[in-house]
Amino acid sequence: QVQLVESGGGLVQPGGSLKVSCTASRSISSFYSMGWYRQAPGKQRELVAMIISGVHTNYADSVKGRFTISRDNAKNTLYLQMNSLKPEDTAVYYCKSGEFKGTQWYDYWGQGTPVTVSS
């Protein structure tokens, strides 16, 4: 089992930047995938960005060129740098990680950190 704790959310003006973090309670080196999801009020949770095997990244079309996902294994932390923020980026941002243990796949979720983009 692992606990994921997000931090860094808050209120930011349109066009501004914010960096959210997700710190794990143990080493993240075994995680095959780590990603950020978000859920806006009244909407379904959606994938924002994912990093696979610590190298390959995927982004939602809506955030390409504005958001950057990265991970620091030494700090057991996943990051999401968000630039040129728009009001439609307002949501609760969740961290998710996944790993194999033998042949069994496990998913872990954090509790979320809210991001509000508003003037």
Accessible surface in RSA format (square Angstrom, percent):
REM  Atomic radii and reference values for relative SASA: ProtOr
REM  Chains: A
REM  Algorithm: Lee & Richards
REM  Probe-radius: 1.40
REM  Slices: 20
REM RES _ NUM      All-atoms   Total-Side   Main-Chain    Non-polar    All polar
REM                ABS   REL    ABS   REL    ABS   REL    ABS   REL    ABS   REL
RES GLN A   1   149.71  83.7 107.69  78.7  42.03 100.1  46.16  98.3 103.55  78.5
RES VAL A   2     8.15   5.4   0.00   0.0   8.15  19.6   0.19   0.2   7.96  21.6
RES GLN A   3   105.17  58.8 101.55  74.2   3.62   8.6  53.20 113.2  51.98  39.4
RES LEU A   4     7.24   4.0   0.06   0.0   7.18  18.1   0.06   0.0   7.18  19.3
RES VAL A   5    83.97  55.3  82.37  74.6   1.60   3.8  82.37  71.6   1.60   4.3
RES GLU A   6     7.68   4.4   0.00   0.0   7.68  18.3   0.00   0.0   7.68   6.3
RES SER A   7    59.20  50.0  54.64  72.9   4.55  10.5  39.77  84.7  19.42  27.2
RES GLY A   8    40.35  49.8   0.00   N/A  40.35  49.8  26.39  72.4  13.96  31.3
RES GLY A   9    29.10  35.9   0.00   N/A  29.10  35.9   1.67   4.6  27.43  61.4
RES GLY A  10    29.14  35.9   0.00   N/A  29.14  35.9  28.89  79.3   0.26   0.6
RES LEU A  11   132.62  73.9  99.36  71.1  33.26  83.6  99.37  69.8  33.25  89.5
RES VAL A  12    19.62  12.9  14.81  13.4   4.81  11.6  19.62  17.0   0.00   0.0
RES GLN A  13   121.58  68.0 119.56  87.4   2.02   4.8  31.67  67.4  89.91  68.2
RES PRO A  14    60.44  44.0  38.58  35.2  21.86  79.5  38.95  32.2  21.48 133.5
RES GLY A  15    56.26  69.4   0.00   N/A  56.26  69.4  30.20  82.9  26.06  58.4
RES GLY A  16    21.66  26.7   0.00   N/A  21.66  26.7  21.04  57.7   0.62   1.4
RES SER A  17    60.95  51.5  40.48  54.0  20.47  47.2  23.54  50.1  37.42  52.4
RES LEU A  18    36.30  20.2  31.48  22.5   4.82  12.1  36.30  25.5   0.00   0.0
RES LYS A  19   103.52  50.5  88.34  54.2  15.18  36.1  39.26  35.3  64.26  68.4
RES VAL A  20     0.00   0.0   0.00   0.0   0.00   0.0   0.00   0.0   0.00   0.0
RES SER A  21    23.61  19.9  23.61  31.5   0.00   0.0   7.67  16.3  15.94  22.3
RES CYS A  22     0.35   0.3   0.05   0.1   0.30   0.7   0.00   0.0   0.35   0.4
RES THR A  23    62.77  44.6  60.11  60.9   2.65   6.3  44.05  59.2  18.71  28.3
RES ALA A  24     6.98   6.4   0.29   0.5   6.68  15.2   0.80   1.1   6.18  16.4
RES SER A  25    72.25  61.1  29.47  39.3  42.78  98.5  37.78  80.4  34.47  48.3
RES ARG A  26    72.88  30.6  66.17  33.7   6.72  16.0  57.63  78.8  15.25   9.2
RES SER A  27    56.99  48.2  51.66  68.9   5.33  12.3  43.24  92.1  13.75  19.3
RES ILE A  28     0.02   0.0   0.02   0.0   0.00   0.0   0.02   0.0   0.00   0.0
RES SER A  29    77.02  65.1  51.34  68.5  25.68  59.2  29.40  62.6  47.62  66.7
RES SER A  30    65.32  55.2  41.35  55.2  23.97  55.2  50.63 107.8  14.69  20.6
RES PHE A  31     4.52   2.3   0.00   0.0   4.52  11.8   0.11   0.1   4.41  12.6
RES TYR A  32   106.26  49.6 101.00  57.5   5.26  13.7  68.97  51.8  37.30  46.0
RES SER A  33    13.42  11.3  13.42  17.9   0.00   0.0   3.60   7.7   9.82  13.8
RES MET A  34     0.79   0.4   0.14   0.1   0.66   1.6   0.79   0.7   0.00   0.0
RES GLY A  35     0.72   0.9   0.00   N/A   0.72   0.9   0.09   0.2   0.63   1.4
RES TRP A  36     0.00   0.0   0.00   0.0   0.00   0.0   0.00   0.0   0.00   0.0
RES TYR A  37    31.36  14.6  31.36  17.8   0.00   0.0  19.70  14.8  11.66  14.4
RES ARG A  38    14.92   6.3  14.88   7.6   0.04   0.1   2.05   2.8  12.87   7.8
RES GLN A  39    63.48  35.5  59.30  43.3   4.17   9.9  11.41  24.3  52.06  39.5
RES ALA A  40    23.69  21.8  19.38  29.9   4.31   9.8  19.70  27.7   3.99  10.6
RES PRO A  41   119.08  86.8  90.70  82.7  28.38 103.2 103.36  85.3  15.72  97.7
RES GLY A  42    91.84 113.3   0.00   N/A  91.84 113.3  45.36 124.5  46.47 104.1
RES LYS A  43   144.26  70.4 131.36  80.6  12.91  30.7  83.36  75.0  60.91  64.9
RES GLN A  44   162.99  91.1 148.99 108.9  14.00  33.3  54.02 115.0 108.96  82.6
RES ARG A  45    94.00  39.5  67.84  34.6  26.16  62.3  23.56  32.2  70.43  42.7
RES GLU A  46    80.64  46.3  75.54  57.1   5.11  12.2  30.12  58.3  50.52  41.3
RES LEU A  47    66.52  37.0  55.47  39.7  11.06  27.8  55.47  39.0  11.06  29.8
RES VAL A  48     0.46   0.3   0.34   0.3   0.11   0.3   0.46   0.4   0.00   0.0
RES ALA A  49     0.00   0.0   0.00   0.0   0.00   0.0   0.00   0.0   0.00   0.0
RES MET A  50    34.25  17.7  34.25  22.7   0.00   0.0  17.27  14.7  16.99  22.5
RES ILE A  51     9.14   5.2   9.14   6.8   0.00   0.0   9.14   6.6   0.00   0.0
RES ILE A  52    28.73  16.3  28.73  21.4   0.00   0.0  28.73  20.7   0.00   0.0
RES SER A  53    61.95  52.4  36.77  49.1  25.18  58.0  33.61  71.6  28.34  39.7
RES GLY A  54    33.11  40.8   0.00   N/A  33.11  40.8  11.82  32.4  21.30  47.7
RES VAL A  55   109.60  72.1  89.41  80.9  20.19  48.6  93.22  81.0  16.37  44.4
RES HIS A  56   119.18  65.1 114.47  79.6   4.71  12.1  71.70  73.9  47.48  55.2
RES THR A  57    58.54  41.6  35.56  36.1  22.98  54.8  12.19  16.4  46.35  70.1
RES ASN A  58    82.31  56.8  78.25  75.6   4.06   9.8  19.30  46.5  63.00  60.9
RES TYR A  59    52.85  24.7  35.75  20.3  17.11  44.5  30.66  23.0  22.19  27.4
RES ALA A  60    26.89  24.7  16.29  25.1  10.60  24.1  26.79  37.7   0.10   0.3
RES ASP A  61   120.65  84.5  97.72  97.3  22.93  54.2  38.02  89.5  82.63  82.4
RES SER A  62    65.13  55.0  42.91  57.3  22.22  51.2  52.25 111.3  12.88  18.0
RES VAL A  63     0.16   0.1   0.16   0.1   0.00   0.0   0.16   0.1   0.00   0.0
RES LYS A  64   121.93  59.5 102.41  62.8  19.52  46.5  58.22  52.4  63.71  67.9
RES GLY A  65    87.79 108.3   0.00   N/A  87.79 108.3  44.00 120.8  43.79  98.1
RES ARG A  66    30.20  12.7  25.91  13.2   4.29  10.2  25.08  34.3   5.13   3.1
RES PHE A  67     6.60   3.3   0.00   0.0   6.60  17.2   0.00   0.0   6.60  18.9
RES THR A  68    73.76  52.5  72.85  73.8   0.92   2.2  44.98  60.4  28.79  43.5
RES ILE A  69     6.64   3.8   0.00   0.0   6.64  16.0   0.00   0.0   6.64  18.0
RES SER A  70    47.29  40.0  45.59  60.8   1.70   3.9  34.34  73.1  12.95  18.1
RES ARG A  71    38.28  16.1  12.00   6.1  26.28  62.6   7.95  10.9  30.33  18.4
RES ASP A  72    44.97  31.5  40.65  40.5   4.32  10.2  13.46  31.7  31.52  31.4
RES ASN A  73    73.99  51.0  61.72  59.6  12.27  29.6  23.97  57.7  50.02  48.4
RES ALA A  74   100.32  92.2  56.39  87.0  43.93  99.9  69.05  97.2  31.27  82.8
RES LYS A  75   132.68  64.7 117.95  72.4  14.73  35.1  71.26  64.1  61.42  65.4
RES ASN A  76    39.87  27.5  39.81  38.5   0.06   0.1   0.71   1.7  39.16  37.8
RES THR A  77     8.08   5.7   8.08   8.2   0.00   0.0   2.94   3.9   5.14   7.8
RES LEU A  78     0.00   0.0   0.00   0.0   0.00   0.0   0.00   0.0   0.00   0.0
RES TYR A  79    37.48  17.5  37.48  21.3   0.00   0.0  23.84  17.9  13.64  16.8
RES LEU A  80     0.00   0.0   0.00   0.0   0.00   0.0   0.00   0.0   0.00   0.0
RES GLN A  81    53.79  30.1  53.67  39.2   0.12   0.3  26.34  56.1  27.46  20.8
RES MET A  82     0.00   0.0   0.00   0.0   0.00   0.0   0.00   0.0   0.00   0.0
RES ASN A  83    57.41  39.6  57.41  55.5   0.00   0.0  14.84  35.7  42.58  41.2
RES SER A  84    59.07  49.9  54.23  72.4   4.84  11.2  18.92  40.3  40.15  56.2
RES LEU A  85     2.55   1.4   0.00   0.0   2.55   6.4   0.00   0.0   2.55   6.9
RES LYS A  86    86.19  42.0  85.52  52.5   0.67   1.6  39.73  35.8  46.46  49.5
RES PRO A  87    74.91  54.6  68.03  62.0   6.87  25.0  68.40  56.5   6.51  40.4
RES GLU A  88   120.10  68.9  94.90  71.8  25.20  60.0  60.66 117.3  59.44  48.5
RES ASP A  89     0.66   0.5   0.66   0.7   0.00   0.0   0.00   0.0   0.66   0.7
RES THR A  90    39.79  28.3  36.91  37.4   2.88   6.9  34.75  46.7   5.05   7.6
RES ALA A  91     6.76   6.2   1.86   2.9   4.90  11.1   6.39   9.0   0.37   1.0
RES VAL A  92    49.24  32.4  49.15  44.5   0.09   0.2  49.15  42.7   0.09   0.2
RES TYR A  93     0.00   0.0   0.00   0.0   0.00   0.0   0.00   0.0   0.00   0.0
RES TYR A  94    33.90  15.8  33.90  19.3   0.00   0.0   8.10   6.1  25.80  31.8
RES CYS A  95     0.00   0.0   0.00   0.0   0.00   0.0   0.00   0.0   0.00   0.0
RES LYS A  96    42.65  20.8  41.72  25.6   0.92   2.2   8.70   7.8  33.94  36.2
RES SER A  97     0.91   0.8   0.00   0.0   0.91   2.1   0.91   1.9   0.00   0.0
RES GLY A  98     0.60   0.7   0.00   N/A   0.60   0.7   0.18   0.5   0.42   0.9
RES GLU A  99     3.61   2.1   3.61   2.7   0.00   0.0   0.00   0.0   3.61   2.9
RES PHE A 100   120.96  60.5 100.88  62.5  20.08  52.2 100.88  61.2  20.08  57.5
RES LYS A 101    94.99  46.3  79.51  48.8  15.47  36.8  60.02  54.0  34.97  37.2
RES GLY A 102    74.86  92.3   0.00   N/A  74.86  92.3  43.29 118.8  31.56  70.7
RES THR A 103   141.54 100.7 111.38 112.9  30.16  71.9  84.52 113.5  57.02  86.2
RES GLN A 104   105.13  58.8 103.99  76.0   1.15   2.7  18.43  39.2  86.70  65.8
RES TRP A 105    89.83  36.1  72.87  35.3  16.97  39.8  64.43  34.4  25.41  41.2
RES TYR A 106    89.92  42.0  87.29  49.7   2.62   6.8  53.73  40.4  36.19  44.6
RES ASP A 107    67.66  47.4  40.60  40.4  27.07  64.0  14.36  33.8  53.30  53.2
RES TYR A 108    17.07   8.0  12.57   7.2   4.50  11.7  16.12  12.1   0.95   1.2
RES TRP A 109   101.29  40.6  73.94  35.8  27.35  64.2  56.73  30.2  44.56  72.3
RES GLY A 110     9.81  12.1   0.00   N/A   9.81  12.1   2.16   5.9   7.65  17.1
RES GLN A 111   112.02  62.6  83.19  60.8  28.82  68.6  72.57 154.5  39.44  29.9
RES GLY A 112    10.29  12.7   0.00   N/A  10.29  12.7   0.14   0.4  10.15  22.7
RES THR A 113     8.41   6.0   8.18   8.3   0.23   0.6   0.62   0.8   7.79  11.8
RES PRO A 114    83.50  60.9  82.66  75.4   0.85   3.1  82.72  68.3   0.78   4.9
RES VAL A 115     1.27   0.8   0.00   0.0   1.27   3.1   0.00   0.0   1.27   3.4
RES THR A 116    57.07  40.6  57.07  57.9   0.00   0.0  31.67  42.5  25.41  38.4
RES VAL A 117     4.27   2.8   0.00   0.0   4.27  10.3   0.00   0.0   4.27  11.6
RES SER A 118    55.73  47.1  49.35  65.9   6.38  14.7  20.63  43.9  35.10  49.2
RES SER A 119   125.39 106.0  64.98  86.7  60.41 139.2  47.30 100.7  78.09 109.4
END  Absolute sums over single chains surface
CHAIN  1 A     6245.3       4763.0       1482.3       3384.0       2861.2
END  Absolute sums over all chains
TOTAL          6245.3       4763.0       1482.3       3384.0       2861.2
